[in-house]
């Protein structure tokens, strides 16, 4: 196979072997850890990237994820073993801006093929989602807005995810030309399925009683914009940030004004704030999964199943006709 191999010390190789199955994604649980296999070895940063790699690579790739199933990807800190694993792989697939530890590690690595999904579609500035969260002082507000200037949650928009898929497919073709024809075919199949998913969302959400939905954190802005909806987040782009009392009061008032019925929370972070808001405002709660990882709590086994579960939840909450 026409791909570059990196050689690392015996100690590092032992560390990679010890890492083993703990780094695998749910969708590649039967694969060995990436590195030194007879396939095209891809290390993905977290589930949406691993899913793309497996769908496009098919039987030609060996995919592992730096983020374990059930781990909140924003919190990931790369270990020494994972650095060794990355160095011994053929390619890294990541989304710059989501996981700073991954960004730094990939940048410092000697990998020839570094695929940054953020360069394959257009990321937008959704920093204003935190404007009303009651930051104290202009300096704090300015730093927070700068930190979250570009929203990385593009995989929740099937159209943008398809754009990324095309770029990943092209990168695989270039890095592993012996299997380029299969990568191209698999990419076309995946893009078609994402187009069908986009149509399902557009049709399912075009006629609803309400256009506003509440989420635990601001992961769904791309999705909302794509289908003419408005997302109001309790927290900002950081799922661990705490909303101010003023923000909670504002959301309670908006729920009454816009006919909001449901506060959505997610599986990988605490639902305490979402349920408190729902109780105080007399609203229901439900799961809207940002698909940052697949676990036994997920409403589906892969990207498409969970996205369709999200569509069902949105249709119910918004009163789709």
C-alpha positions in Angstrom: 0.0 0.0 0.0 1.4 3.4 -1.0 1.3 5.1 2.4 4.0 6.3 4.6 4.8 4.4 7.8 6.3 6.0 10.9 8.7 4.0 13.1 8.5 4.5 16.9 10.4 3.0 19.8 9.6 -0.4 21.3 8.4 1.4 24.4 6.0 3.5 22.5 4.8 0.4 20.6 4.1 -1.3 23.8 2.2 1.7 25.0 0.1 1.5 21.8 -0.6 -2.2 22.4 -1.6 -1.5 26.0 -4.0 1.1 24.8 -5.9 -1.6 23.0 -9.7 -1.7 22.8 -10.1 1.3 25.1 -9.6 3.7 22.3 -12.0 2.1 19.8 -15.3 3.7 18.7 -18.6 2.0 19.0 -18.7 1.6 15.2 -15.2 -0.1 15.1 -15.3 -2.3 18.1 -14.0 -5.3 16.1 -11.0 -3.5 14.8 -7.5 -3.4 16.3 -6.0 -0.1 17.5 -4.8 2.0 14.6 -1.1 1.6 13.6 1.1 -1.0 12.0 -1.7 -3.0 10.3 -1.9 -4.0 6.7 -4.8 -1.6 6.2 -5.0 2.2 5.9 -4.8 3.2 9.6 -6.9 6.2 10.6 -7.0 7.8 14.0 -10.2 9.9 14.4 -10.8 12.5 17.0 -14.3 11.5 18.0 -17.4 9.7 16.8 -18.6 11.8 13.9 -15.1 11.7 12.4 -14.7 7.9 13.0 -18.1 7.3 11.4 -17.1 9.1 8.3 -13.8 7.2 8.1 -15.5 3.8 8.4 -18.3 4.6 6.0 -15.8 5.9 3.3 -13.0 3.5 4.0 -15.0 0.3 4.3 -12.8 -2.8 4.5 -9.7 -0.9 3.5 -9.3 1.1 6.7 -8.6 0.4 10.3 -10.2 3.2 12.4 -9.8 4.0 16.1 -11.0 7.0 18.0 -9.2 9.2 20.5 -12.5 9.8 22.3 -13.9 6.7 24.0 -17.6 5.9 23.9 -19.4 7.8 26.6 -16.6 10.4 27.1 -17.5 14.0 26.6 -15.2 15.0 23.7 -14.8 18.7 24.7 -13.0 17.4 27.9 -10.5 15.1 26.1 -6.8 15.4 27.1 -4.5 13.3 24.9 -2.3 10.8 26.8 1.2 9.7 25.9 -0.1 6.4 24.7 -2.5 8.2 22.3 0.3 10.4 21.0 2.3 7.2 20.2 -0.8 5.7 18.6 -1.3 8.8 16.4 2.4 8.8 15.3 2.2 5.2 14.2 -0.9 5.7 12.0 -1.3 6.7 8.4 -3.8 9.5 8.8 -5.6 11.7 11.4 -9.1 12.9 10.9 -10.2 15.6 13.3 -12.3 18.8 13.6 -10.1 21.7 14.6 -11.7 24.0 17.2 -13.6 21.3 19.1 -10.9 19.6 21.0 -7.8 21.8 21.7 -5.7 18.8 23.0 -6.3 17.0 19.7 -5.5 20.1 17.6 -2.2 20.5 19.3 -1.2 16.8 19.1 -2.0 16.5 15.4 -0.2 19.7 14.6 2.9 18.5 16.4 2.8 15.0 14.9 4.8 13.8 12.0 1.8 12.5 10.0 1.8 13.2 6.3 -2.0 13.0 6.1 -3.8 15.4 8.5 -7.4 15.9 7.5 -9.1 18.8 9.3 -12.8 18.6 8.7 -13.1 22.3 9.6 -11.4 23.1 6.3 -13.9 21.0 4.3 -17.0 23.1 4.9 -17.7 26.6 6.2 -17.8 27.1 9.9 -19.9 30.1 11.1 -19.6 32.5 14.0 -22.4 31.6 16.4 -20.8 33.4 19.3 -23.9 35.5 19.9 -25.6 32.5 21.4 -23.8 33.4 24.7 -24.5 37.1 24.6 -27.4 37.0 27.0 -25.8 34.6 29.5 -24.8 37.4 31.9 -21.0 37.6 31.6 -19.6 40.0 34.1 -17.5 42.7 32.5 -16.7 43.5 28.9 -13.3 41.8 29.1 -14.8 38.4 30.2 -17.5 38.7 27.5 -14.9 39.5 24.8 -12.7 36.6 25.8 -15.6 34.2 25.8 -16.9 35.3 22.4 -13.4 35.1 20.9 -13.0 31.6 22.2 -16.2 30.4 20.7 -16.1 32.5 17.5 -16.5 29.5 15.2 -19.1 26.9 16.0 -17.7 23.4 15.3 -20.9 21.4 15.4 -21.2 21.0 11.7 -21.9 17.3 11.6 -25.5 17.9 12.9 -26.3 19.6 9.6 -26.5 16.7 7.0 -25.6 19.1 4.2 -22.4 20.3 5.8 -21.6 16.8 6.9 -21.9 15.7 3.3 -19.5 18.4 2.3 -17.0 17.1 4.8 -17.6 13.5 3.6 -16.6 14.6 0.1 -13.4 16.1 1.3 -12.5 13.1 3.5 -13.1 10.8 0.5 -10.8 12.9 -1.7 -8.1 12.8 1.0 -8.4 9.1 1.3 -8.1 8.7 -2.4 -4.9 10.8 -2.5 -3.3 9.1 0.6 -4.2 5.5 -0.5 -4.5 5.5 -4.3 -4.6 1.7 -4.6 -8.1 1.8 -3.2 -9.2 5.2 -4.6 -12.0 3.7 -6.7 -13.7 2.2 -3.6 -13.2 5.3 -1.6 -14.9 7.3 -4.3 -17.8 4.9 -4.6 -18.3 4.7 -0.8 -18.2 8.5 -0.6 -20.9 8.8 -3.2 -23.1 6.3 -1.4 -22.7 8.2 1.9 -23.4 11.6 0.4 -26.6 10.2 -1.2 -27.8 8.9 2.2 -27.0 12.3 3.8 -29.0 14.0 1.0 -32.0 11.7 1.8 -31.7 12.5 5.5 -31.7 16.2 4.7 -34.9 15.8 2.7 -36.5 13.9 5.7 -35.6 16.8 8.0 -36.8 19.5 5.6 -40.1 17.7 5.0 -40.7 16.8 8.6 -40.0 20.3 10.0 -41.5 22.5 7.4 -44.9 22.8 9.0 -44.8 23.0 12.8 -46.8 24.9 15.4 -43.6 26.4 16.9 -40.2 27.1 15.5 -38.3 27.5 18.8 -36.7 24.7 20.8 -34.6 24.8 24.0 -31.4 22.8 24.3 -28.9 22.1 27.0 -26.0 23.6 25.1 -25.7 25.4 21.7 -24.9 22.4 19.5 -27.8 22.6 17.1 -27.5 26.1 15.6 -26.5 24.7 12.1 -29.4 22.3 12.2 -31.8 25.1 13.3 -30.6 27.4 10.5 -30.9 24.7 7.9 -34.5 24.0 8.6 -35.8 27.5 9.6 -35.9 26.9 13.3 -34.5 28.8 16.3 -32.4 27.2 19.0 -32.3 28.7 22.4 -29.5 27.2 24.5 -29.4 27.2 28.3 -25.6 27.2 28.1 -23.4 28.3 25.3 -21.2 26.2 23.0 -19.5 24.8 26.1 -21.8 22.1 27.6 -20.3 22.5 31.0 -20.9 26.3 31.3 -23.5 27.5 33.9 -26.3 29.9 32.8 -27.0 33.0 34.9 -30.3 33.4 36.8 -31.2 36.2 34.2 -30.8 33.7 31.4 -33.0 31.2 33.1 -35.7 33.8 33.6 -35.4 34.9 30.0 -36.0 31.4 28.8 -39.0 30.9 31.0 -40.6 34.0 29.5 -39.7 33.0 26.0 -41.2 29.5 26.5 -44.6 31.2 27.2 -44.3 33.7 24.3 -43.2 31.1 21.6 -45.2 28.1 22.7 -42.2 26.0 23.7 -43.2 22.7 25.1 -39.9 20.8 25.7 -36.4 21.4 27.1 -33.9 19.1 25.4 -31.0 17.6 27.2 -28.3 15.1 26.0 -26.7 11.9 27.1 -23.1 12.8 27.8 -23.6 15.8 30.1 -25.6 16.5 33.2 -29.3 17.0 32.7 -29.8 18.8 36.0 -30.1 22.4 34.6 -32.4 21.4 31.8 -34.7 19.5 34.2 -34.7 22.4 36.7 -35.7 24.9 33.9 -38.4 22.5 32.7 -39.8 22.0 36.2 -39.9 25.7 36.9 -41.5 26.6 33.6 -43.9 23.6 33.4 -42.3 22.1 30.4 -41.5 18.5 29.2 -38.0 17.1 28.8 -36.6 14.9 26.1 -33.3 13.9 24.6 -31.8 15.7 21.5 -28.5 13.9 20.9 -25.6 16.0 19.6 -24.0 12.8 18.4 -20.6 13.4 20.0 -20.5 9.7 21.0 -22.6 6.5 20.8 -23.4 4.7 24.0 -26.0 2.3 25.3 -28.1 5.3 26.1 -28.2 6.5 22.5 -31.4 6.2 20.6 -29.8 4.3 17.8 -26.6 2.5 16.9 -25.1 4.9 14.4 -25.3 8.5 13.0 -28.3 7.9 10.8 -30.4 6.2 13.5 -29.7 8.8 16.1 -30.4 11.7 13.7 -33.7 10.2 12.8 -34.5 9.8 16.5 -33.6 13.5 16.8 -36.0 14.3 14.0 -38.8 12.5 15.7 -38.2 14.3 19.0 -38.2 17.7 17.3 -41.4 16.9 15.3 -43.1 16.0 18.6 -41.8 19.0 20.5 -42.5 21.5 17.8 -46.0 20.2 16.9 -45.3 19.0 13.4 -48.4 18.7 11.3 
